[in-house]
Each structure stands twice: as C-alpha cells, then as structure tokens.
Amino acid sequence: MNSLTFLTIFLGVMSAMAPLSTDMYLPSLPELSSYFSISTSMTQMTLTMTMIGMALGQIFGGPVSDRMGRKVPLFIGMGGFTIASAVCAVCTNIYVFLVFRFIMGLSGAFGIVISRAIARDVCEGPELMRFMAILMMVNGLAPIAAPVLGGQILLFTSWHGIFFVLTAVGIIQIMATMAYKETLKKTDRVRRFSDGFRAFGTLVKNRYFFGHCLVQCFVFGAFFSYIAGSSFLFQNIYHVTPQQYSYIFGGIGVLTVFLIRRGTHAGRCAAGKTGRDGARGGHAEVFHSDSSHRFLLPFGRHHCEGADLVHDSRPFRDNRPAFCHGRGFRIAGTFALR
C-alpha cells in the first residue's frame, strides 16, 4: 500500500511529529507548572529535553534506516513515541516526565528523518522536488496549527488530554507503518552502520554547508526561546486564556510566513528584472561538497529559470551534494551542466 495519496498523508504526518511534540502542549505550560509545583525554568526544561532527544534522533535515524531499511526503524520510533506519550499523560513525577519527554523527541525524530528518506526512495528529479515541497508545507503549517489544536483540547480537558491525543496520533502512525511497504531494497542498503556516519565528517568540513547550519542554529535558538517563554508571558502577565494564547501564537506564525513569502517574491522579481533588462550581469556559484570545486556561471533571465543549470539524477562527479546560490535564488541538489 504505497499509493501517492497514502504516502503524502503518511509522510506528511511523520514530518509534523516535531511540532506536534513541541508546540501542541505550549498553551498548557502554566498549568503544567502548577500541577508539578515547579518553577518556570523547570517547566521549560520539558521542552529542552524533547529538543535534545530530537537532535540525537535525527543523527542516528538516517544511518540506522540506511542499514536496516525504512520500515523497522520507523516502527520502533513510532512505538517509542506512543509509549512515551502515554507515560507522560499519566505521569505524576516531573523527573520521570522529563525522561519520557526526551524519549518522545528521540523516537519522534526517526519519523522526521525517515519521511524524507522515503520521499527520495520513491521519487526523483522534479517529482521529488514537488513531493518535498508538500512535506515542507506541512512542516511549516504544523507549528502554527498545533498550539491552536492544543488550546481547543484544553477547553474540554487538562494538559493530560493533549498527551492522550499525541498517544492516539502515535497509534495511528503505527498502523500506517504496518500498511507501508518497504521502499529501500536490500541491495541498496549500506553494509555497516558506520558508513552512514562517515558523511558527517565531509559535511562538517564544508564551510558553506556548516555556515548554513550555524544560521539555522541561531534562528532556532531564538525561536525556541520565544516559544518557551511566550506561554508564561501572555497567560501569567497579560492574563489571556490558553485559547487566546493559541490564537496569538498562530497569528504571529501566519504573519511571519506572509512576510517571508513577500521577501522571497521580492528577491525573485529583482532577479528576473536584472535578467530582462540586461543592465547588470550576474553569476551563480555552484559549490561541490569538496570546497575546492567551485564553478561560476553567468546568468540572465533564462539562467534563473533553469535553462542552463538543470537538475539531473546522474552523479555530479563523485556523487557528492552540490549547492547553488546567486542573486535572488538558491537551489540545492545534484546538478549537471548543459
């Protein structure tokens, strides 16, 4: 059962495991603090433990799935997520709660990583780009929708109910994983677990790639500082209800997406105008994963549209990833030059 519709829904929910784990219970943080009789900083630690687990899970999830296939690690990950969510729902000790929040992040991260790996297994070229765009759209909408959903759940129950809902999501994903048909053939799997980790060294040495990682690190650091403190700020200081807080959180998210889209559109228009007018030249710089291999390509309007720089499923030299950027656009993938 690997139809396109099934995979779109299945992998879309998998890619949303991170925001479901971290954002859905945000409106209940003050209530959680009162229930366990703990400080604000200790309550925020429940979010930190999930993020630590999620970081480690993404590191190990990819190599494990490359060795064992997609289905078994995914099944184990969703099983761990479901059990951890159920324990958190009935937990009465904050330290036990923190441990299982870590397990939630660790096991849920397997779904985040493997969902993208499955997309690469079943699609390639433009089809892969479209499929990944759908997953990224879900991944962008889920952080906005999750707190709103959590706020509505609090109308009928306490914070325990949110984790029971997450348990139900885990059970559904376990059933979907059982219906999912393995997409990584045994002949395509790596022979040793260590083979998957060796690529990390190459990526860390690539300054262009590592620079983007640092940007993402600082952005996410600021973002999670906001989500960890915003619930207490709005509910304890401005005395809004959990539902009102969820609407504020979602509204800020929608506004942020709108501003980002406007900025992206402005950049595309600027690049297109430069190509049409021909008043200024430009270039695209393609970085091979080996930083010694760089190529400068002139571009105009047609170059921006991809006429002279095309995606190709064939290996680019030694099949290492390539990154392309220029004024007004950026492309990542494996490329061949026409």
Summary of the structure (lengths in Angstrom):
residues: 338
radius of gyration: 22.0
end to end distance: 38.2
largest distance: 67.8
contacts: 1085
relative contact order: 0.12
helix: 72%
strand: 8%
